[in-house]
């Protein structure tokens, strides 16, 4: 049998259900890998080894009982499968840090909605993964733990805000992991780490709600190495009555019908932050176009027009929640410069201004979906640049394009770099549409030779299965 971490989530789930691997063997294997790799990788903030082994023992006892009773078909879907939660998600008995040194880190009294759903379906949590402070940024660096690094090049970032989870999956420390995405936080780290990252459409996943999210931006979804593994997790996240007949996993091998796919590099951030699309991102897009055309789809250029008021409106909605976070004045100085700046601005922004921003975003959603509707699927690179060096956004790292020294700690320069890095993410959250990042290209020319680069496909409401089917087609290619 292959090493446990090489089985993938679906293969491991099947082995656990068959009894050829015990839940304790699986948990112990991944915990050993975390112990060996996390010091250099920074994927985990907290490892809950003792609780994980206790939960695995309970899972093995359940398997033995159901086997005696000849009811193994009653095993939960994710029986014994290890995973980890980003440290914005409450897990009972474990501190939720929100990536912030300004908060008291007290154990959560109960599981949050996302943890309750996945643990209730048999998954075993190994711990909490690295996040940026309050999940605000496209990189996973904070003041409480080492930065999350890219397994393909440790000097590079794994992205954010689900960066620790993406790093853990890409390094084989867990078979898959849930992320949450309010402005690209699943797709950005998936693109950076060479994973499949699916952001479901608004309202499909009940566990996707987020505190302080008046615009309805945040949704939970899977980070996985394959489309099949992502489909397996999505089946746990989505109520059965909202799934396609037979579920997602059984249907992803079905080839989708011929589609009209619109290609666009237009971005609602371009007027405010003109950005350059790196050649590696263009190469990934070209590779994706070639593969999709070879699969029989019509791929053509689409011109999309965005209202240039978008950056201010999105920023107001995205940062509104941090203004109401309960932080004592004495601990404000412990916030990162970006959080402190956007918290102050959020507190100074009137309720009427926030409502104006939300009203604009609702109109933006209507107008953008109308333009996208001329196509079955929209296509663009996941990221405009290859994964950035650790510290690059804040001015604290090394780069071939270094910041002027006076920019270090400059929140606006940091934010601008994020928007230039990931200019095609947040508008999908505003529109509430499903989208997926799929790895298709490596900067070194071959898998594992350099850094991964992905493409993003945006579908219509309810098209999660279609997006997973397209990911499966590209995997097979």
N, C-alpha and C positions, 0 to 999 in steps of 0.2 A: 504494500500500500504506500502511496505517496506520503510525504510528510504531511501532518495534519494541516498546517497552514497553507499547503499547496492545493488542498481540495476545493477551495472556494466555499462560499456559504451554502450553496445548494448541495454540493457533494458532502460537506460536513453534516448538514442537516439529515441527509439520507443515511449516512453512516451511524449517526447517533440514534436515529429511529430504528435502524436494523440491529443495533446493539453491538456492532463491530468496533465501535469506539464508545467509551463511557464519557459522561459529562465531566467527570473529574479528570480523565485523561486530557480532554480537550481544553478545559480551563487551565490545568497545570502546564500544558504545552505553551499556550499563549502567554501565560503569566511569566514563564521562563524567558520567552522572547522579549517581553516588555522589560524585564529586569536587565537583560543583556544589552538592549538597544536604546532605552529611553534616555539615558544620561547624555548621549550624543544627539538624539533626535528631538527631545523636548516635546513629544506628542502628548504625554500625560502630565496633568497637574497632580492628580491623586490616583493611586492604585489601591483598590479594595480587595486585596488578595484573600484575606481571611473570609470575608463575606462571600466572595465568589466561590471559594471551595465549599463553603457550607451550602450555598444554593445549588452547586453542582451535585453534592451528595444527596440533597433532597430530590433533585431531578433523576438521579440514578435509582433512588428508592421508588419513585413514581413509575419509572420504566419497568422495574422488577415486578411491582404489583400488577401493572396492566398486562405484563407478559403472562403472569400466572393466571390472570383472569381472561386471557385471550382477547384483550381489548386494546392492543397497541395502536389500533386506528384512532383511539381517543387521545393519543399524545398531542400536546399542543403543537402548533405549526413550527415554532422555532425551538422545540425541545432541546435544551442544553447548548444552544448555539451562543458562543460568547460575542459580546459587542461592548461598546463604550459610549458614554453620553458626553457631549460637549458641556463645558462647565457653565452653561446658562440654564441647564435643565436640572430641576430638583430630583434627587434620588434619595429615598428615605435613609436617614442615618448618616448621610455624607454631606459635608459642607458644600454649598454652592457659592463659589467665589465671584462669579460674574467677571473674572479676570481683573478684579479691582483691589488695590491695597487700601482703598478708602472705606471699605465695608467690613463689618464684623463677619467672620466666616463661621457661622453656626450650622450645625447639622440640620438638614431639612427634616421636618417632622413627618413628611409623607412623600410619596412619589408624585412628581408632576404628571400631567396628562400624557406626555410622550413616553416617559419611563413606565408609567402604569400600563400603557397599551402593549409595549414590547415585552416587558417582564411578564405581563399577564399571558402573553402568547408563548412563554417558555424560555425566552432569552435570558442570558446570565450576564450581568454587568460586571466588567473588570475594573471600572473606575471612571474618572472624569478627565476629559481632554482639554488641551490648551485652547484658549480663545483670546481675542483682544478685549480690552475693557468694555463691558456692556455690549460686546458684539458689534462695535461700531465700524470696524475697519476691514480692509481687504487683505490684511496681514495679521498673523496671530502672535503678537508680541505685547507684553504687559510688564508690570512692576512686581509681580508676585512669583514668577517662575521663569525658567529659561525660555527663549523663543522656540516656537515650533518650526522645525527645519524640513526641507524637502528631502525625502529619502533618495532622490536621484542625484542630488548635489547638496551636501549639507551646508554649504555657504549660502544657499538660496532659500527663500521663504516658501512655505507650503500654502500660502494664501490665507484667506480669512472670510468670514469669521469661523467657519468650521475647519480651520486649518489643522488643529491637533487631531481631529477625527480623520481627516483625509490623509495625513502623514501616517497615522496608525494603520489604516487600511492599505495604503500603498506599500508600507514596509512589512506587511504580513503580521502585524501585532494583534489584529482582529480581522475576522473574515469580511465584515462589512460594518457600517456604522450609520446611525441616523444623523442627519444634519438639520439645521434650520436655515431658512433663506428669506431675508427681508429686503435685500438689495443685490443679491448675487452670492450669498454666503455658502451655498452648496456648490454652485457652478464654478465660482472662481477657484476654490481649492481643488475641485475635481480637474479643472483645466491645468492647474499648476502641477498636480501630482500624477496626471495620467490616468484618471479614474472616470467611470460613468457617474455622473451626478445629476439626479432628477429633481427638479422643483415642480411638484404637482400644482395644478390650478387651484385658485382660491376656493376654499370651502370643501375640498375633497377629503382632506385629512383632518379629522376633528382635533387631533393633538397638535395642530400647528399654531394655535393662538399664542399671542405674545403680549406681555404686559406693556402698556403704553403705546399700543399700535393702532392708533385711531384710523389710519389709512388702510388697514387690512393688508399690510405688505408681507407679513411673515407666514411661512408655511413650512412644515416638516417634510423631509424626503430622504431617500437613500443615497449614500456614498458607497460605491462598490467597484470591484474590479471587472465585472461583467454585467451585461444586460440582464442575464438570468438571475444573478444575485440581487440586483436592484429590484427586479420584479418580485422576488420572494419577500423582500422587506416591505414593498409597497402593499402586498397582500395582507400583511399584518397591520399596516397603518390605515387602510381604507376599509370602512364597513362593507360587509359582504354584499349588501344590497346595492352598493354603488360601484361594484366591480363588473367587468365584462363576464359573460357566461363562461364558466370554467376558471375564472381568475386570470391574473396577468401572466404568471409563469407558464401555464400550459399553452398560452396563445402567442408568446413572443416569437416562436419559430415560424409562424405564418407570415409569408411575405406580404407587405402592404400593397394596396393597389397602386397603379401609376399615379404619381403626384406631381402637382405643379409647385415647384420650390422656388421662392423668390430670394435672391441673394442681395444683401445690402450691407454697406459699411457706414450708412448714415447713423448718427447718434444724437440724442437730445442734449448731450453735453458738449457737442462740437463748437457751438457758437460761443460758449463761455470758456471752454478749455480746449482750444484746437490741439489735436493730438496726431501723432504719426503712427501708422500701422507698420510694425516691424515686418521685415521680409519673412521671418519665420512664421508669423501669423498669417501672412498672405499665402505662404506655402501650404500651411495647414488647410486654409480655405480652399485652395486649388485642389489639394488632395481629396478633401471632402466632396467637392463638386464632381471630380472625376469618378469617384466611387459611387456616388448617387446616380450619376448619368449611366454608369455601367450597369446599375441595378434597374434601369429602365425608366427613371424619373426625368421629367423635364426641369432643367435648372436654368434660370434666366435672371438677369439683373432686375431688381425692383427699386424704384425710387420712393423713399419714404420721407415725408416732411414732418418735422417736429417743431413745436412752438418753443421759441427760445426763452420763454419764462419758466421752463421746466426746472432748471437747476435750483433756483431759489425755492420753488414750491416743494420739490422733493426733499431738499435739505431741511426745510422747516418741519415737514412731516417725519422724516427719518430721525431727527434729533429731539423731537418733542418729549419723548419719554425720559431722556436723561436729565431733563430739567426738573422733573418731579422725583427723582431718586432721593431716598432719605439718606443724606450725608451731612454729618455735623460740620459746622464751619471750621472747627479745628482740624478736620481731616480732608478738607478741600485740597490742600497742598499735595496730598498723596495721589490725586488724580493725574493721569497723563496730560500733557499740554493740549492734545486734541480734545479729550473729554472735557477738560476744564473750560476750554474756550467755547465749545458748543453747548455746554451746560449753561454757561453765563448768558449766551445769546438766547437760548430757549427760555430762560427765566425772564428775560427782558422783552420777549415777543408777546404781544397781546393775544388774547383768545380770538379776537376778531381776525388777526393776521393769520393765525393757524387755520381758522375756518375758511378764510380766503384761499389758502394754499390747498386745503382738502377739496374745496369746490373746483379749483383749477385742475387738480389731479383727476377728479371724476370726469371732467370734460376731456382731458388729455387721454384718458382711458378710452372713452367713446371714439374719439377721432383716430387714435392709433389702431384700435381694433378694426375700424372701418377700412383703413388702408391695408392692414394685414390680410383682411378677408378676401382680397383678390387672389390670394395664394393659399394653397393647402398648408404649407409650412414655410416659415422664414428661416434663412440660413445666414450665419455670420461667424467669424472667429469667436471663440470663447473669450479670449484676451487679446488686447492689441500688442502686447509685449510678452516676451518669454518671462518665466518666473524671475522675480527681482531678488537681488541680494538681501539677506537679513539686515535690517537697519536702514535700508534704502529709502523707505518712505519718510522716516523720521529724521533723516540726516545723520544717523548715528552709525551707518555701516559703510562698507567699501563698495565702490562702483566705478565703472569707466566714465560715468557722468556724475561726478561728485557734486554735492550741494555746496554753495558758498557757506562758509562757517556760520554766518549770521542766520542762516535758515534753520539750523538745528533747533528742534522744538517749536518750529513755526507751524501752527495748526492749519493755516490756510494753504501753505505750500504742501504739507502732508496730504491734505484732502484733494488738492489739485492732482497730485501724482496718482492717487488712487483712482480718480475719475478718468485720467488718461490711460491708466493700466487696464481698467475694466469698464469701457464706455458703453457696453451693450447689455448690461445686467439689470440695472434698477428699473428701467422702464417696463420690463416684463412683470415685475412685482406690482407696479402701479396698475398694469392692465389685468392682473390676476390670472394670466395665461400660464399653461404648463410649458416648461422648457427643459432641455437636457443638454449637458456637455458630454461630448464623446471624444476620446483620444484618437487621433488619426495620424499624427506626425511626430517625428523626433528630430531635434535640432542637429543631432549627429548623423542623421540619415538612416539609422536603423534602431529598432526597439532596444532601449537600454544604453544606447551609445551617447546620448546627450540628455536634453531636457524635453519632456513631453509638451505637445501643443494640441489643443482640441478645437473642435467646432461646436457651435451652439445651434440647436434647432428649436424653434418656437412653434408650438402648435395651437390649434383652436381649443376652446374649452372642451374638456372631456377627451382629449387626444393623448392621454398618458400612455395607453397601450400602443398607439401608433408610433410614438416617439421611442418606446422601448424596442418595438419591432425594427425601426430604422437603425437603432444602435446595434441590434443583433446582426442585421445585414452588414453593417460596416465592420463589425468584429469578424464575421466570416470572410470578409474580403481581405 
